[in-house]
Amino acid sequence: MTTRITVALALLASLSACQPAAPPAATTDPAIDARTAAWAALGKLPDWSGVWEIDWRNTRGSAPRPQMKLTPEAQAKQDAFRAAQKKGENLQGDVANCVPPGMPGIMSQPYPIQFLYQPDRIVILTEAYMMYRVVFMDGRPHPEDPDLTFHGHSTGKWEGDTLVIESVGFAAQNRLGPGIGHSDKLKITERIRRVAPEWLEIQMTFDDPEIFAEPYTSTTTYRHLDDELREYVCLENNRDGADSNGRPSMRLE
């Protein structure tokens, strides 16, 4: 009899081990339950894990960037900037003194980027300058009077498998192109989606009535890398100085 009981207990134990684990039981704390559900929902979002780098070789055959259509005032400023460059002026930008490029320049650096998901926001890490962008995903509006920052104030939402980001409130130092600044009316809209297992596409639309005669849109393709972000320290061994007007200049000693 003892042997039969032992065998039966062993059989029951083995069957129990084969049963799938039960889902976590709800707690008595609504806040914990809500947080658990919010983190679980992230698993249903498009998978952009790993790091991404611009497809500089254009192996996917992306179309060339279209020409910007500037307002007469903005075009005159760009023409003056290019004329100064021909004279040997304005050859270095503020980034020569470790000022970050801001938006949109930070998204087109020759260094990889990475996306981190959280329930109420998405963080975009960039190896260049060790910068990060925060995209609020909780439905909040832009501030009526946002602090002007290099990356602006960004809010986002999902449209199917596409992340749509709208950013406003950019620092005056930001440039949209060589000799092209912006006004306080600038709005940048990004549409990001994974077009293939190894490819990510970011479409940017710039809307600034004081700079563009019509909204300008460009598309950049990123390839997936089996790699990780590394440290980037701009000040290390920096030998760039500034001239009497505060413009970046080379200083050799």
C-alpha positions in Angstrom: 0.0 0.0 0.0 2.8 2.4 0.9 4.5 1.8 -2.5 1.2 2.6 -4.3 0.7 5.8 -2.4 4.3 6.9 -3.1 3.9 6.2 -6.8 0.6 8.1 -6.9 2.1 11.1 -5.1 5.1 11.1 -7.5 2.7 11.0 -10.5 0.7 13.9 -9.2 3.9 15.9 -8.6 5.1 15.3 -12.1 1.7 16.3 -13.6 1.7 19.5 -11.6 5.1 20.4 -12.8 3.9 20.1 -16.4 1.0 22.6 -15.9 1.5 26.1 -17.3 2.2 28.7 -14.7 -0.9 30.7 -13.6 -0.9 34.4 -14.5 0.0 36.7 -11.6 -3.0 37.2 -9.4 -4.4 40.7 -9.0 -3.3 42.4 -5.9 -5.4 44.4 -3.5 -3.6 47.6 -4.6 -5.2 49.2 -7.7 -2.0 51.3 -8.4 0.1 48.2 -8.6 -2.4 46.5 -10.8 -2.5 49.5 -13.2 1.3 49.7 -13.3 1.6 45.9 -14.1 -1.0 46.2 -16.9 0.8 49.3 -18.3 4.2 47.5 -18.5 2.5 44.3 -20.0 1.0 46.5 -22.7 4.5 47.5 -23.9 5.0 43.9 -25.2 2.3 44.5 -27.9 4.2 47.5 -29.4 6.4 47.2 -32.5 9.8 45.8 -31.5 12.6 48.4 -32.1 15.1 46.8 -29.8 18.8 47.0 -30.4 20.5 50.0 -31.9 20.1 51.7 -35.3 22.4 53.7 -37.6 21.7 55.7 -40.7 22.1 53.8 -43.9 24.9 56.0 -45.2 25.6 53.8 -48.2 21.9 54.0 -49.2 21.7 50.3 -49.8 17.9 50.4 -49.8 17.9 52.9 -52.6 16.2 55.8 -50.8 15.3 58.7 -52.9 17.5 61.8 -52.6 16.4 64.6 -50.3 14.1 67.1 -51.9 15.1 70.7 -52.3 13.9 73.0 -49.5 11.6 75.8 -50.7 12.4 78.8 -48.6 10.7 82.1 -48.1 12.5 85.0 -49.8 13.8 86.2 -46.4 15.2 82.8 -45.4 16.7 82.3 -48.9 18.5 85.7 -48.6 20.0 84.6 -45.3 21.1 81.3 -46.7 22.7 83.0 -49.7 24.6 85.4 -47.5 25.8 82.5 -45.4 27.1 80.6 -48.4 28.8 83.8 -49.7 30.6 84.1 -46.4 31.7 80.5 -46.6 33.3 81.2 -50.0 35.3 83.9 -48.3 36.5 81.4 -45.7 34.1 82.5 -43.0 31.5 80.3 -41.1 33.5 77.2 -41.9 32.8 75.7 -38.4 29.5 75.6 -36.6 28.8 75.7 -32.9 29.3 72.0 -32.7 33.0 72.6 -33.0 32.8 73.9 -29.5 30.8 70.9 -28.3 27.4 72.6 -28.5 25.0 69.8 -29.4 23.3 70.1 -32.8 19.8 69.8 -31.4 16.8 68.8 -33.6 16.9 67.8 -36.4 20.7 67.5 -36.5 20.9 65.0 -33.6 19.0 62.4 -35.6 21.4 62.5 -38.5 24.7 62.1 -36.7 27.1 59.3 -37.8 26.5 57.5 -34.6 23.8 55.0 -33.6 20.6 55.6 -31.7 18.4 53.5 -29.4 14.7 53.5 -28.3 13.6 52.7 -24.8 9.9 52.1 -24.0 8.2 53.1 -20.8 4.4 53.1 -20.2 4.1 56.9 -20.4 7.0 57.9 -22.6 9.6 56.8 -25.1 13.2 57.8 -24.7 15.5 58.1 -27.7 19.2 57.7 -26.8 21.9 59.0 -29.2 25.5 58.0 -28.8 26.5 61.4 -30.3 27.1 63.9 -27.4 25.4 61.2 -25.1 22.1 63.0 -25.6 18.6 61.8 -25.0 15.1 62.8 -26.2 11.9 62.3 -24.2 8.7 61.7 -26.0 5.6 61.9 -23.8 3.0 59.2 -24.6 0.4 60.0 -22.0 -1.7 62.4 -24.0 -0.4 65.6 -22.5 -0.5 68.7 -24.6 2.5 70.9 -25.4 3.1 73.7 -22.8 1.6 77.0 -23.9 5.0 78.7 -23.3 7.6 75.9 -23.5 11.1 76.2 -22.4 13.3 76.5 -25.5 15.6 73.4 -25.6 17.8 71.8 -28.2 15.4 68.9 -28.7 12.1 70.7 -28.1 9.1 69.4 -26.3 7.9 66.2 -27.8 4.6 64.3 -27.6 3.8 61.1 -29.4 1.1 58.6 -30.3 0.9 55.3 -32.2 -1.0 55.0 -35.5 -0.9 51.3 -36.1 2.8 50.3 -36.3 3.9 54.0 -36.8 5.0 56.2 -34.0 4.0 59.8 -34.7 6.0 62.5 -32.8 5.3 66.2 -32.7 8.0 68.5 -31.3 7.9 72.3 -30.7 9.9 74.8 -28.6 13.4 74.7 -30.0 16.5 76.6 -29.0 17.6 79.5 -31.2 20.9 77.8 -31.9 19.3 75.0 -33.8 19.8 74.9 -37.6 17.6 73.2 -40.1 20.3 73.3 -42.7 23.4 75.3 -43.7 22.6 78.9 -42.9 18.9 78.0 -42.2 17.6 78.9 -38.8 14.0 78.8 -37.6 11.3 80.9 -35.9 9.3 80.2 -32.8 6.6 78.7 -35.0 8.7 75.7 -36.0 7.0 72.3 -35.6 8.7 69.0 -36.5 6.6 65.9 -37.1 8.3 62.5 -37.2 6.7 59.3 -38.5 8.8 56.3 -37.5 8.1 52.7 -38.5 10.0 49.5 -39.0 9.7 48.8 -42.8 11.7 45.5 -42.6 13.3 43.3 -39.9 16.7 45.2 -40.4 15.4 48.6 -41.5 13.8 51.5 -39.7 12.4 54.6 -41.6 12.0 58.1 -40.1 10.1 60.7 -42.0 10.4 64.2 -40.8 8.2 67.1 -41.8 9.2 70.7 -41.0 6.5 73.3 -40.7 7.6 76.9 -40.2 5.8 79.6 -42.2 8.7 82.1 -41.7 11.3 79.8 -43.1 9.6 77.5 -45.6 7.3 78.5 -48.5 5.7 75.1 -48.0 6.2 72.3 -45.4 9.4 70.3 -46.1 9.6 66.6 -45.7 12.6 64.3 -45.9 13.0 60.5 -45.2 15.9 58.8 -43.6 16.5 55.0 -43.4 18.3 53.4 -40.5 19.8 49.9 -40.5 19.8 47.6 -37.5 23.1 46.9 -35.7 24.1 44.1 -33.5 26.0 46.5 -31.3 25.6 48.8 -28.3 25.9 52.5 -27.5 29.3 53.8 -26.3 30.5 56.8 -24.4 31.0 60.0 -26.3 32.8 62.8 -24.5 33.1 65.9 -26.7 35.3 67.9 -24.3 38.0 65.3 -24.2 41.2 66.7 -25.9 39.1 69.5 -27.4 41.4 72.1 -29.1 38.8 74.4 -30.6 38.5 77.9 -29.3 36.5 81.0 -30.1 37.4 84.2 -31.9 36.7 87.7 -30.6 33.1 87.5 -31.8 32.5 84.2 -30.1 32.5 82.1 -33.3 34.2 78.7 -33.2 37.8 78.8 -34.4 40.7 76.5 -34.4 43.4 77.1 -31.8 46.7 75.3 -32.2 49.3 75.8 -29.4 
